[in-house]
Amino acid sequence: MSHAPAPPAEAGGGALPRSNAVVAVLAFAGIVVSLMQTLVIPIVPELPRLLDAPASDTAWAVTATLLAAAVATPVMGRLGDMYGKRRMLLVSVVLLVSGSVVCALSESLVPMIVGRVLQGLASGVIPLGISIMRDELPAERLGSATALMSASLGIGGALGLPAAALIADNFDWHVLFWTSAGMGVVALLCVLLVVPESRVRTGGRFDLVGGIGMAAGLACLLLAVSKGADWGWGSGTTLGLFAAAVVILLAWGWWELRVEQPLVDLRTTARRQVLVTNLASIAVGFAMFAMSLVIPQILQLPAQTGYGLGKSMLVAGLCMAPSGLVMMATAPVSAAISRAKGPKVTLMIGVLIVAAGYGLNIVLMSEVWHFILVACIIGAGVGFGYGSMPALIMSAVPASETAAANSLNTLMRSLGTSTASAVAGVILAQMTTNLGGYAPPSENAFKVVLAVGAGAALLAFVVASFIPRQQVAAAGGEPATEGSVEPVGATAKS
């Protein structure tokens, strides 16, 4: 393992401005990548007409990005640990720009799906950015920086919806992708100019068999989860994919435990702090995404339903946007609580706030301001939760495995959001009302989804309670765990 450079805090008086620039650039790159989540939502209903393809096929413009992101996130993390985190960050942003250009030039389904796959392959930016921060920032700056970087996943999604709706309402749909390409180019140039390459690397060979096995297993699992409602949960295709996922992932785990340099170090992943944090992350991802499914739909349903507010996609997006700003604002608060009480406490506070937000939404569903208030409360809870997870992960793994460990944690959140989409889709499809021959989800269906979201947040609270007790650093550093590998912010030694 290479010797790490001295922390920026020891490098002289210019360290703080340089650290701030690195944080700003990495957070911007994370927000740009997370925009891909909501980029196509305003045009999804129009895609069959725009691409001259059936709706069942155009749905792959969303599904393909999900699958590509699930595969790319842990792979890019491992490659970052091996060959350089900044290098793989640049590769990820180049993939995003390339995918955006392909989509912007597309007039049919196939190039659109290819472009969306390339955009999904850029998803490793956020865990790579967190890992770069660990290598480059002084300990006293690290907590708030990683909290902001982690929360950028939610920030970009919340801010992207109104921006995408505004562009789609006023310009040709291709402008959406030219805009994302332009933002990607800006992020690429900023990373080239500002972000240094860390010398903390593992070296070694890439586990190609492990990469293929994990990609196949995750693809089967996420396909079954995301398309099960369309194919039928009891259909041979869905059940076959679930069975294939179980078999492939078990075989993959057997391989990873025996290969000398695995793609994912399952022994490290099985450490109590890492394992429990990842399990909690699934529940938090589920809880976060339930809000994104319910609030925009109720806002846009016709007022004739008795509970819909009849607003446009743009208005619905603007109602969600403040939650992204709240996530950004809570990053330093999350870091301060983690320093004082430990990130376990921060995570538990966050998921309780999320549960309270959903509970409030069940009784407040009649005015626009109700949804803005609820979105902000849930956004604050998500900001606390997402901000605490990198600290929990990094205090339990060596610096040389930071990118891979954070990537796996990001993947766990994605599994939670995918599961939330599937579960909510089933509930909303089964509990409907009649509106002149149209069958929208009933008010009770939305309340059930909100209750399930609250339940997922409470489950995350219970799971998080099993995270080992934290030892709070007295000298202003980040919290460490009993038996942890090294405190967050520490540099690697060979």
matplotlib code that plots the C-alpha trace (Angstrom):
import matplotlib.pyplot as plt

x = [0.0, 1.3, 2.2, -0.5, 0.5, 0.4, -3.1, -3.9, -4.0, -0.3, 0.5, 0.3, -2.0, -3.5, -5.0, -8.4, -9.3, -8.0, -10.1, -13.2, -12.7, -12.3, -15.5, -17.4, -16.3, -16.9, -20.4, -21.2, -20.2, -22.3, -25.3, -24.9, -24.8, -27.8, -29.8, -29.9, -32.5, -35.2, -34.0, -36.4, -39.4, -41.2, -41.0, -41.7, -45.4, -44.4, -41.5, -43.7, -44.7, -41.2, -39.4, -42.1, -42.1, -44.5, -44.7, -43.4, -40.2, -39.7, -39.8, -36.3, -35.1, -35.5, -34.8, -31.5, -30.1, -31.0, -29.3, -26.2, -25.8, -26.2, -23.4, -21.1, -21.1, -19.2, -17.0, -15.9, -15.3, -12.9, -11.2, -10.8, -9.1, -6.8, -5.9, -6.8, -10.0, -9.7, -8.9, -12.1, -14.1, -13.0, -13.9, -17.4, -18.0, -16.8, -19.4, -22.1, -21.2, -21.0, -24.4, -26.0, -24.8, -26.0, -29.5, -29.5, -28.8, -31.3, -34.6, -35.4, -35.4, -32.1, -29.7, -31.8, -31.3, -27.6, -27.2, -29.1, -26.9, -23.8, -25.4, -26.1, -22.4, -21.5, -23.1, -19.8, -19.0, -20.6, -18.7, -15.5, -15.9, -16.4, -13.2, -11.2, -12.4, -11.1, -7.7, -7.4, -9.2, -8.1, -10.0, -11.9, -13.3, -14.1, -17.4, -19.4, -17.8, -18.7, -22.2, -22.7, -21.3, -23.5, -26.6, -25.9, -27.7, -30.9, -30.2, -29.7, -32.9, -35.0, -33.6, -33.5, -37.3, -38.4, -35.4, -36.2, -39.9, -39.2, -36.9, -39.4, -42.3, -40.5, -38.0, -37.5, -36.9, -33.4, -32.4, -32.7, -29.7, -27.7, -28.1, -26.9, -24.0, -23.0, -23.1, -21.0, -18.4, -18.3, -17.9, -15.1, -13.1, -13.5, -12.3, -9.3, -8.4, -9.1, -9.2, -5.8, -5.1, -4.7, -1.7, -3.7, -4.2, -4.4, -2.9, -3.4, -5.5, -9.2, -11.5, -13.1, -15.0, -16.3, -17.4, -19.2, -20.9, -22.0, -23.3, -25.3, -26.7, -27.7, -29.2, -31.4, -32.5, -33.2, -35.0, -37.3, -37.9, -38.4, -40.4, -42.2, -45.4, -45.5, -44.7, -46.7, -45.1, -46.1, -44.9, -42.2, -40.0, -40.1, -39.7, -37.0, -35.0, -35.4, -34.2, -31.3, -30.3, -30.1, -28.1, -25.7, -25.1, -24.5, -21.9, -20.4, -20.1, -18.4, -15.9, -15.3, -14.4, -11.7, -10.1, -7.0, -8.0, -11.9, -14.1, -15.9, -14.1, -16.9, -15.0, -14.7, -18.4, -19.4, -17.9, -20.8, -20.6, -20.4, -23.0, -25.6, -25.0, -25.6, -28.8, -30.0, -29.1, -31.5, -34.3, -33.3, -33.3, -36.7, -38.1, -36.6, -38.0, -41.6, -41.8, -40.8, -43.5, -46.4, -46.1, -45.8, -48.7, -51.1, -50.1, -50.8, -54.0, -57.2, -59.1, -62.2, -60.7, -61.4, -57.8, -55.7, -54.6, -54.5, -51.1, -48.6, -45.4, -43.5, -45.4, -45.0, -41.2, -41.0, -42.8, -40.1, -37.1, -37.0, -36.2, -33.0, -32.0, -32.8, -30.6, -27.8, -28.4, -28.4, -25.0, -23.0, -25.5, -25.3, -21.5, -21.6, -23.9, -21.7, -18.6, -20.4, -22.4, -21.2, -22.7, -24.9, -26.9, -27.1, -28.5, -31.1, -32.2, -32.5, -34.7, -37.0, -37.4, -38.3, -40.9, -42.4, -42.6, -44.5, -46.8, -47.6, -48.2, -50.9, -53.0, -51.9, -52.7, -55.1, -52.9, -49.8, -47.9, -48.6, -46.5, -43.8, -43.6, -43.5, -40.9, -38.7, -39.1, -38.3, -35.5, -33.9, -34.1, -32.6, -29.8, -29.0, -29.2, -27.2, -24.6, -23.9, -23.4, -20.0, -18.6, -19.9, -18.4, -15.1, -14.4, -14.7, -12.6, -8.9, -8.3, -7.2, -10.8, -12.7, -14.1, -15.2, -16.9, -18.7, -19.7, -21.3, -23.2, -24.5, -25.6, -27.5, -29.4, -30.2, -31.6, -33.9, -35.2, -35.8, -37.7, -39.7, -40.7, -41.9, -43.8, -45.5, -46.3, -48.2, -50.1, -51.1, -52.1, -54.3, -56.0, -57.8, -60.8, -63.2, -63.0, -65.1, -63.6, -60.1, -58.7, -56.2, -54.8, -57.2, -56.4, -56.1, -53.5, -51.3, -51.8, -50.7, -47.6, -46.8, -47.4, -45.0, -42.4, -42.8, -42.4, -39.3, -37.8, -38.7, -37.1, -34.0, -34.0, -34.2, -31.4, -29.2, -29.5, -27.4, -24.4, -21.5, -21.2, -19.2, -16.1, -16.2, -12.8, -11.9, -9.5, -12.1, -11.7, -14.5, -16.0, -14.4, -15.9, -14.6, -12.4, -12.4, -9.6, -8.6, -10.4, -12.0, -9.6, -6.5, -4.0, -2.9, 0.3, 2.0]
y = [0.0, 3.4, 6.1, 8.8, 12.4, 14.6, 15.9, 19.3, 20.7, 20.2, 21.7, 25.4, 28.4, 27.8, 24.5, 25.8, 27.6, 24.6, 22.2, 24.4, 24.3, 20.5, 20.1, 22.5, 20.8, 17.2, 18.2, 19.8, 16.7, 14.6, 16.8, 16.7, 12.9, 12.6, 14.8, 11.8, 10.3, 12.8, 14.1, 12.1, 12.0, 15.0, 13.4, 9.7, 9.9, 11.4, 9.0, 6.5, 9.3, 11.0, 7.7, 5.9, 2.9, 1.1, 2.4, -0.9, -0.5, 3.2, 2.3, 0.9, 4.5, 4.5, 0.9, 0.8, 3.6, 1.9, -1.4, 0.4, 2.4, -0.8, -2.5, 0.5, 1.8, -1.0, -1.6, 2.0, 2.1, -0.9, 0.5, 3.8, 2.1, 0.2, 2.8, 6.2, 7.7, 11.0, 9.0, 6.9, 10.0, 11.6, 8.4, 8.5, 12.1, 11.4, 8.6, 10.9, 13.5, 10.8, 9.4, 12.8, 13.6, 10.2, 10.9, 14.5, 13.2, 10.3, 10.1, 6.4, 4.0, 2.1, 5.2, 6.6, 3.4, 3.3, 6.9, 6.3, 3.3, 5.5, 8.0, 5.3, 4.2, 7.6, 6.8, 6.0, 9.7, 10.2, 7.3, 8.2, 11.8, 10.8, 8.7, 11.5, 13.7, 11.2, 11.2, 15.0, 16.9, 17.7, 15.8, 18.8, 19.5, 16.0, 15.4, 18.2, 17.7, 14.0, 14.7, 17.2, 14.8, 11.9, 14.1, 15.3, 12.1, 13.5, 17.1, 16.5, 14.4, 17.1, 20.1, 18.2, 17.6, 21.3, 22.1, 19.3, 20.1, 23.8, 22.8, 20.2, 22.6, 25.4, 23.8, 20.7, 17.6, 17.2, 20.3, 18.3, 16.2, 19.0, 20.8, 17.7, 17.3, 21.0, 20.6, 17.4, 19.3, 22.0, 19.3, 17.6, 20.8, 21.7, 18.3, 18.5, 21.9, 21.5, 17.9, 16.2, 12.5, 10.6, 8.2, 5.9, 2.8, -0.9, -1.9, -5.5, -7.0, -6.4, -9.3, -9.7, -12.9, -11.2, -8.2, -10.3, -12.4, -9.3, -7.6, -10.7, -11.2, -7.5, -7.3, -10.3, -9.0, -5.4, -6.5, -8.7, -5.9, -3.1, -5.0, -7.5, -5.4, -5.3, -8.9, -10.2, -11.1, -14.7, -15.0, -17.4, -14.6, -12.7, -15.8, -17.1, -13.9, -13.9, -17.5, -16.7, -13.8, -16.0, -18.7, -16.2, -14.1, -17.1, -18.4, -14.9, -14.7, -18.1, -16.8, -13.5, -15.4, -17.4, -15.1, -13.3, -9.8, -9.7, -7.1, -6.7, -7.8, -9.7, -10.2, -6.4, -6.0, -8.6, -6.4, -5.5, -1.7, -2.0, -4.7, -3.0, 0.4, -1.1, -2.8, 0.5, 2.1, -0.1, 1.0, 4.7, 4.4, 2.9, 5.6, 8.5, 7.3, 6.9, 10.7, 11.1, 8.7, 10.1, 13.8, 14.6, 12.3, 13.8, 17.3, 16.5, 14.4, 16.2, 18.1, 16.1, 13.2, 15.1, 14.8, 15.7, 19.3, 19.5, 21.1, 20.9, 18.9, 22.1, 23.1, 19.6, 19.8, 23.2, 21.8, 19.2, 21.5, 23.0, 19.5, 19.4, 22.8, 21.5, 18.4, 20.8, 22.9, 20.0, 18.6, 20.8, 20.1, 16.4, 16.6, 18.6, 16.0, 13.2, 14.9, 15.4, 12.1, 9.9, 9.2, 6.3, 8.9, 11.2, 8.3, 7.4, 11.0, 11.3, 8.3, 9.4, 12.8, 11.0, 8.8, 11.9, 13.6, 10.7, 10.6, 14.3, 13.8, 11.2, 13.9, 16.9, 16.3, 19.1, 22.1, 22.8, 24.1, 20.9, 19.0, 21.6, 21.3, 17.5, 17.4, 19.7, 17.7, 14.4, 16.1, 17.1, 13.6, 12.2, 14.8, 13.6, 9.9, 10.2, 12.5, 10.0, 6.9, 7.8, 8.4, 5.0, 3.2, 5.0, 4.5, 0.7, 0.2, 0.9, 4.0, 1.8, 0.3, 3.5, 3.8, 0.2, 0.3, 3.6, 2.3, -0.7, 1.5, 3.6, 0.5, -0.5, 2.8, 2.1, -1.3, 0.4, 2.9, 0.2, -1.9, 1.2, 1.8, -1.8, -1.9, 1.5, 0.5, -2.6, -0.7, 2.2, -0.2, -2.3, 0.4, 2.6, 4.8, 5.4, 8.8, 8.7, 5.5, 6.4, 4.5, 6.7, 5.5, 6.2, 8.5, 5.6, 4.0, 7.1, 6.9, 3.3, 4.1, 6.9, 4.6, 2.0, 4.8, 5.7, 2.0, 1.7, 4.7, 3.1, -0.2, 1.8, 3.2, -0.3, -1.7, 1.4, 0.7, -2.4, -0.4, -0.6, 2.1, 5.1, 6.6, 10.4, 11.9, 14.5, 16.5, 17.5, 14.5, 12.3, 9.6, 6.2, 2.8, 0.3, -2.1, 0.2, 0.1, 3.8, 7.1, 8.8, 11.3, 9.3, 8.7, 5.2, 3.8, 0.9]
z = [0.0, -0.9, 1.6, 1.7, 1.4, 4.4, 5.2, 3.8, 7.4, 7.5, 4.2, 5.0, 5.2, 1.8, 2.9, 3.9, 0.6, -1.3, 0.8, 0.3, -3.5, -3.5, -1.5, -3.7, -6.9, -5.7, -4.3, -7.6, -9.5, -7.2, -7.7, -11.5, -11.5, -9.2, -11.5, -13.8, -11.5, -12.3, -15.7, -17.8, -15.4, -17.0, -20.5, -19.5, -20.5, -23.9, -24.7, -26.6, -29.0, -29.1, -29.8, -31.7, -29.4, -27.1, -23.5, -22.2, -24.2, -23.4, -19.7, -20.3, -20.5, -16.7, -15.9, -18.0, -15.9, -12.7, -13.7, -15.0, -11.8, -9.7, -11.5, -12.0, -8.4, -6.7, -9.7, -10.0, -6.2, -6.5, -9.5, -7.7, -4.8, -7.2, -9.9, -8.5, -7.3, -9.2, -12.4, -12.0, -11.1, -14.4, -16.3, -14.6, -15.6, -19.2, -19.3, -18.2, -20.8, -23.5, -22.5, -22.4, -25.9, -27.2, -25.7, -27.1, -30.6, -30.4, -32.2, -31.5, -28.6, -29.0, -28.8, -26.0, -23.9, -24.8, -23.6, -20.4, -19.7, -20.1, -17.7, -15.2, -15.4, -13.9, -10.6, -8.9, -8.6, -5.1, -3.3, -5.2, -4.1, -0.4, -0.6, -2.2, 0.7, 3.2, 1.6, 1.0, 3.7, 7.3, 9.9, 11.2, 7.7, 6.8, 8.6, 7.1, 3.7, 3.4, 4.8, 2.0, -0.6, 0.6, 0.7, -2.9, -4.0, -2.6, -3.4, -7.1, -7.3, -5.5, -7.5, -10.8, -11.1, -11.3, -13.5, -15.9, -15.9, -16.7, -19.6, -20.9, -20.8, -22.7, -25.0, -27.2, -25.1, -26.5, -24.5, -21.3, -22.4, -23.9, -20.5, -18.6, -21.1, -20.5, -16.7, -17.0, -19.0, -16.3, -13.6, -15.7, -16.1, -12.4, -11.3, -13.6, -12.3, -8.6, -7.3, -6.7, -7.2, -4.0, -3.6, -1.3, -3.4, -3.0, -6.4, -7.5, -10.2, -10.9, -10.0, -13.4, -12.5, -9.4, -11.4, -14.0, -11.2, -9.3, -12.4, -13.4, -9.9, -9.4, -12.9, -12.3, -8.9, -10.0, -13.1, -11.1, -8.6, -11.1, -13.8, -11.6, -11.5, -15.3, -15.9, -12.9, -9.6, -10.0, -13.7, -14.7, -15.8, -12.5, -10.3, -12.6, -12.3, -8.5, -8.4, -10.7, -8.6, -5.4, -7.2, -8.9, -5.8, -3.6, -6.1, -6.3, -2.5, -2.5, -5.1, -3.3, -0.1, -1.9, -4.4, -3.2, -4.3, -4.3, -5.9, -2.5, 0.6, 2.2, 5.5, 5.8, 4.8, 7.5, 10.3, 12.5, 11.9, 8.2, 7.9, 10.1, 8.5, 5.1, 6.3, 7.7, 4.4, 2.5, 4.8, 4.6, 0.8, 0.8, 3.2, 1.2, -2.2, -0.9, -0.6, -4.3, -5.4, -3.3, -3.2, -6.9, -7.8, -5.3, -6.4, -10.0, -9.7, -10.8, -8.1, -9.0, -7.1, -3.9, -2.8, -5.8, -6.2, -10.0, -10.2, -13.1, -13.1, -12.7, -9.6, -8.2, -8.8, -7.2, -4.1, -3.8, -4.5, -0.9, 0.4, -1.5, -0.1, 3.4, 2.8, 1.9, 5.0, 7.4, 6.3, 8.7, 11.5, 10.9, 11.1, 14.3, 16.0, 14.7, 16.3, 19.6, 19.9, 17.1, 13.7, 15.1, 17.0, 14.0, 11.8, 14.5, 14.8, 11.0, 10.5, 13.4, 11.7, 8.4, 10.2, 11.8, 8.4, 6.9, 9.9, 9.5, 5.8, 6.5, 8.3, 6.2, 2.5, 1.4, 0.7, -1.3, 1.8, 3.6, 1.0, 1.0, 4.8, 4.8, 2.0, 4.1, 7.2, 5.4, 3.6, 6.9, 8.2, 5.0, 5.2, 8.7, 7.7, 4.5, 6.2, 9.0, 6.8, 5.3, 8.8, 10.0, 7.0, 6.9, 10.6, 10.1, 6.9, 5.9, 3.8, 1.0, 0.8, 1.3, -2.2, -2.5, 0.9, 0.2, -3.2, -1.6, 0.8, -2.0, -3.8, -0.6, -0.7, -4.4, -3.5, -1.0, -3.5, -6.1, -3.6, -2.6, -6.2, -6.6, -3.3, -3.8, -7.4, -6.2, -3.5, -5.8, -8.6, -6.3, -4.3, -6.9, -7.3, -10.2, -12.0, -15.1, -16.4, -15.2, -12.2, -10.3, -6.9, -4.1, -1.2, 1.1, -1.2, -0.8, 3.0, 3.0, 1.0, 3.5, 6.4, 4.8, 4.4, 8.1, 8.9, 6.8, 8.7, 12.1, 10.9, 10.1, 13.6, 15.1, 12.8, 13.5, 17.3, 16.7, 15.4, 17.9, 20.4, 19.2, 20.8, 20.2, 19.4, 21.9, 19.6, 17.0, 14.8, 13.6, 15.8, 15.9, 16.8, 19.2, 17.2, 14.2, 11.7, 12.0, 12.8, 9.9, 8.3, 9.2, 6.4, 5.4, 6.4, 4.6]

ax = plt.figure().add_subplot(projection="3d")
ax.plot(x, y, z, "-o")
ax.set_aspect("equal")
plt.show()
